[in-house]
Amino acid sequence: MDITIKIKDRKGQLHEVKAPTDMALNLMHVVRAYELEPAGTIGLCGGMAMCHTCQCYTTNDVALPEKREAELATLSRLPNIKPNSRLSCQILVTKELDGLEIEIAPLF
């Protein structure tokens, strides 16, 4: 099953993308697959919740899984954190995310 996600890139352009729920992808993988940001600017740690390059802001009320300890630790070190900040590498693509809207956070 594919779901629809709206992603605003760092230039402010909104993209509506389809993402499969049966491939164990996370949102960082989706951003990379659609090449919404230049190579080498998303997920530098490979999805290990150790860097900030995949940080995003959720912009609607789709329920997300709880933040785990590694994500909380990384987010706590960031200067541009908001209450709706998440690391996209820590959010698995599931059918419950259908309709999610996110904005990719600035790098600095």
Rosetta blueprint (number, residue, H / E / L):
1 M L
2 D E
3 I E
4 T E
5 I E
6 K E
7 I E
8 K E
9 D L
10 R L
11 K L
12 G L
13 Q L
14 L E
15 H E
16 E E
17 V E
18 K E
19 A E
20 P E
21 T L
22 D L
23 M L
24 A L
25 L L
26 N E
27 L H
28 M H
29 H H
30 V H
31 V H
32 R H
33 A H
34 Y L
35 E L
36 L L
37 E L
38 P L
39 A L
40 G L
41 T L
42 I L
43 G L
44 L L
45 C L
46 G L
47 G L
48 M L
49 A L
50 M L
51 C L
52 H L
53 T L
54 C L
55 Q E
56 C E
57 Y E
58 T E
59 T L
60 N L
61 D L
62 V L
63 A L
64 L L
65 P L
66 E L
67 K L
68 R L
69 E H
70 A H
71 E H
72 L H
73 A H
74 T H
75 L H
76 S L
77 R L
78 L L
79 P L
80 N L
81 I L
82 K L
83 P L
84 N L
85 S E
86 R E
87 L E
88 S H
89 C H
90 Q H
91 I L
92 L E
93 V L
94 T L
95 K H
96 E H
97 L H
98 D L
99 G L
100 L L
101 E E
102 I E
103 E E
104 I E
105 A L
106 P L
107 L L
108 F L
